[in-house]
Amino acid sequence: MTKGNRKIGLGIMGWADMLIKLAIPYNSLEAIELAKKVMRTIQETAIETSIELAKERGAFPNFRNSVFYDRGEPERRNATLTTIAPTGTISIIAGTSSGIEPLFALAFERHVLDGERLVEVNQLLLEELKKRGLYSDEVVEEILEKGSLKDIAGIPEDMKRVYVVAYDVDPEWHIKVQAAFQKYTDNAVSKTINYPNSATVEDIKKGYLLAYELGLKGITVYRDGSREAQVLYVGAKKKEEETKPVRVRREVRERPKIVQGMTFKIATGCGNLYVTVNEDEYGPFEVFSHLGKTGGCASSQSEALSRMISIALRSGVPIEEIVDQLRGIRCPNPIWDQGQMVLSCPDAIAKALQWYIDLKKQKQGALFPQEELRKLEAKRGAPKAAQLPEGVRDDLVFCPECGSRMMIIEGCATCPVCGYSKCS
């Protein structure tokens, strides 16, 4: 399809910087009209060039099945020509604003890679401040803290109108700018509609309806602070203080002489795993795990993991968070156990902990009598070993990839459906 249509996506970046240099506010009718003019020029020039290229190299192969052929238009080299991409990384390299976005902030910190902090101040603003004799370390520090000129005393109103940032622009203007570019863009337009932290569901609804009415193909909305970690932060000093990690010393609960708990038996690729969850008066307290096959690396790893889980529980880490961390960890020997796939020993421990949580919820915190536990076990509806053909191991019956019944082919358990093999 790519070769058949030869779609390309000519676009722009640096729109916000261009408006600043022309002293045109981003959120103005003048900017909207200029956006249409710029994008129309790009689209018309691209069509003319694509038609010329088709004369030399031929039209895209699917041209006769296209709307252009139906409308009697000249052959063109490409099915689509224009796209507004985000240009996030390449705009950083080019030293200009991203795509058609307004400036996120005039000074901000960018979190990249493994949380490394980069502080940036808009160069056009620095030049303007120096040109007008307004530059000082104090002004720069205030801009760095607030990210915008809106609430800074001593800055002329004409600068505040031109040097607007994303959160100075009402969502309605964000959408109108996107619509202006979409009118002359073949493919989609990448644009973030920025909402303040105070935005409501109704506010977002209005934005989507306006985008629909203006004929947009789609929009991206973002409410400030709706993610715990976001790439850009306004006000470096303030955010640094707010997000600075606070080290809290956890009080580790002492172990009583006597504790009570439950032990769960779960089959794994390394053998049967017995997981014991003990509790004290405050809830789950410690975990022990023991493989039926004693010794070896797997046994030592499960013991080490159980010790870490125990210290986490005694330090107040919720058992649900531990389950989330361990669930889904995979090893080369997954296995079916009582109707569910056990991906590894850590995954088995997670399943045992979840089983414990579910049982405690059913009993509202009390321990189950042994007879009731047997009834619950029977209700799991799991295939038992006695139901399998004599001499066949239960871990060789079902394929860990697709769940189909395995077959012994050339001495190895192999899935006839997806081709998975225990020996490969």
ABEGO torsion letter per residue (X at the ends): XAAAAGBBBBBBBGAAAAAAAAGBBABBAAAAAAAAAAAAAAAAAAAAAAAAAAAAAEBBAAAAABAAAAAGBBBBABABABBBBAGAAAAAAAGBBBEABBBABABBBBBBEAGBBBBBBBAAAAAAAAAAGABBAAAAAAAAAAGBAAABBGBBAAAAAABBBAAABBAAAAAAAAAAAAAABABBBBBBBBBBAABBAAAAAAAAAAAAAAGBAEBBBBBBGABABBABBBGAAAAAAAABBBBBBBBBBBBBABBBBBBBBBBBAAEBBBBBBBBBAAEBABBBBBBABBEEAAAAAAAAAAAAAAAAAAAGBBAAAAAAAABGBBBABBBBBGGBBBABAAAAAAAAAAAAAAAAAAAGGBBBBAAAAAAAAAAAGBBBAAABBBGBBAAAABBAAAGBBBBBBGGBBBBAAAGBBAAX
